[in-house]
Structures are given as structure tokens and as C-alpha cells.
Amino acid sequence: MPAGAQNLDREGRLQKIGCRYQELLAEIDEVDARVTAALEKLSPATSDDLSGRSC
């Protein structure tokens, strides 16, 4: 395969990875919003305590 074709193939794969990355970020945001809403329904104090924490 010529070098130019390899670069195009690599760019295509990187673009697909970038698109999938954006899709996953959107999915994570959606799940985070649902979990936060569920926590707020269970106990507002609990969701406030957890909102600023990270793993």
C-alpha cells in the first residue's frame, strides 16, 4: 500500500475513533444526568454530597 493510502486509512480510523469518543461522552453525560436525578429523588442531601466527588 502506498504511503498516501496508509495515511488516508489512518486518518479515517482516527476520525471514526473521534466520533465514537464523542458518542461515548454524550452517553456518559446522559447516564450521569439520570443517576443525579435518581439520587435527588431518593435523598437531596445524598445527591448534594456526591455531586462534587470524583472517583
Backbone as CSV, one residue per row, in Angstrom:
resi,resn,N_x,N_y,N_z,CA_x,CA_y,CA_z,C_x,C_y,C_z
1,MET,0.857,-1.173,0.000,0.000,0.000,0.000,0.904,1.238,0.000
2,PRO,0.646,2.179,-0.879,1.449,3.408,-0.909,1.286,4.214,0.381
3,ALA,2.297,5.013,0.693,2.277,5.789,1.932,1.058,6.703,2.013
4,GLY,0.664,7.304,0.905,-0.504,8.186,0.895,-1.772,7.451,1.274
5,ALA,-1.916,6.242,0.775,-3.096,5.437,1.085,-3.097,5.047,2.562
6,GLN,-1.925,4.758,3.099,-1.835,4.418,4.525,-2.251,5.607,5.383
7,ASN,-1.811,6.802,4.992,-2.178,7.994,5.750,-3.681,8.228,5.717
8,LEU,-4.296,8.031,4.544,-5.739,8.209,4.443,-6.468,7.184,5.302
9,ASP,-5.979,5.940,5.292,-6.588,4.894,6.103,-6.459,5.240,7.586
10,ARG,-5.297,5.690,7.974,-5.058,6.065,9.373,-5.958,7.234,9.766
11,GLU,-6.075,8.235,8.897,-6.935,9.380,9.189,-8.394,8.955,9.321
12,GLY,-8.808,8.033,8.474,-10.179,7.529,8.559,-10.444,6.819,9.868
13,ARG,-9.490,6.016,10.289,-9.644,5.315,11.572,-9.665,6.296,12.732
14,LEU,-8.791,7.302,12.681,-8.763,8.303,13.746,-10.072,9.085,13.799
15,GLN,-10.628,9.375,12.629,-11.905,10.089,12.593,-13.010,9.238,13.212
16,LYS,-13.030,7.945,12.896,-14.036,7.049,13.477,-13.875,6.968,14.989
17,ILE,-12.630,6.911,15.448,-12.371,6.866,16.890,-12.863,8.155,17.539
18,GLY,-12.579,9.287,16.901,-13.029,10.574,17.429,-14.541,10.658,17.514
19,CYS,-15.228,10.160,16.500,-16.693,10.164,16.500,-17.231,9.279,17.614
20,ARG,-16.645,8.105,17.760,-17.090,7.189,18.815,-16.831,7.780,20.195
21,TYR,-15.700,8.475,20.337,-15.371,9.135,21.590,-16.454,10.166,21.941
22,GLN,-16.871,10.957,20.968,-17.914,11.954,21.202,-19.237,11.275,21.571
23,GLU,-19.562,10.168,20.908,-20.785,9.432,21.228,-20.746,8.923,22.665
24,LEU,-19.602,8.394,23.070,-19.472,7.881,24.432,-19.567,8.998,25.466
25,LEU,-18.973,10.153,25.173,-19.086,11.283,26.093,-20.548,11.701,26.266
26,ALA,-21.290,11.726,25.177,-22.707,12.089,25.242,-23.484,11.056,26.057
27,GLU,-23.156,9.785,25.871,-23.825,8.725,26.620,-23.509,8.830,28.111
28,ILE,-22.265,9.133,28.431,-21.863,9.304,29.832,-22.625,10.470,30.456
29,ASP,-22.737,11.577,29.728,-23.483,12.735,30.239,-24.939,12.371,30.506
30,GLU,-25.531,11.596,29.601,-26.926,11.192,29.755,-27.102,10.311,30.996
31,VAL,-26.221,9.353,31.168,-26.295,8.461,32.328,-26.065,9.256,33.614
32,ASP,-25.102,10.163,33.582,-24.831,10.996,34.752,-26.064,11.803,35.154
33,ALA,-26.748,12.371,34.169,-27.949,13.149,34.457,-29.044,12.268,35.057
34,ARG,-29.201,11.058,34.527,-30.230,10.153,35.062,-29.902,9.718,36.475
35,VAL,-28.632,9.412,36.735,-28.224,8.989,38.077,-28.400,10.138,39.067
36,THR,-28.004,11.335,38.657,-28.158,12.501,39.527,-29.630,12.738,39.852
37,ALA,-30.495,12.645,38.855,-31.931,12.832,39.075,-32.477,11.759,40.017
38,ALA,-32.032,10.536,39.843,-32.494,9.450,40.714,-32.024,9.676,42.145
39,LEU,-30.784,10.111,42.302,-30.282,10.390,43.645,-31.049,11.520,44.309
40,GLU,-31.391,12.532,43.545,-32.153,13.645,44.101,-33.533,13.199,44.559
41,LYS,-34.140,12.277,43.843,-35.445,11.758,44.252,-35.322,10.960,45.544
42,LEU,-34.229,10.211,45.687,-34.039,9.393,46.882,-33.729,10.241,48.105
43,SER,-32.796,11.154,47.940,-32.383,11.974,49.066,-31.596,13.176,48.568
44,PRO,-32.174,14.374,48.653,-31.450,15.566,48.188,-30.085,15.740,48.871
45,ALA,-29.981,15.416,50.130,-28.698,15.568,50.830,-27.651,14.623,50.255
46,THR,-28.051,13.410,49.916,-27.109,12.435,49.365,-26.582,12.903,48.021
47,SER,-27.469,13.390,47.150,-27.004,13.821,45.829,-26.105,15.045,45.949
48,ASP,-26.386,15.944,46.891,-25.526,17.109,47.094,-24.148,16.667,47.569
49,ASP,-24.113,15.684,48.443,-22.836,15.187,48.953,-22.005,14.558,47.844
50,LEU,-22.665,13.903,46.889,-21.951,13.177,45.842,-21.620,14.024,44.623
51,SER,-22.296,15.144,44.454,-22.158,15.892,43.210,-20.746,16.402,42.954
52,GLY,-20.000,16.725,43.983,-18.671,17.274,43.779,-17.558,16.249,43.821
53,ARG,-17.896,15.017,44.000,-16.864,13.985,44.128,-16.538,13.331,42.801
54,SER,-15.305,12.851,42.708,-14.910,12.048,41.545,-14.283,10.764,42.061
55,CYS,-14.073,9.819,41.156,-13.541,8.514,41.551,-12.164,8.608,42.155
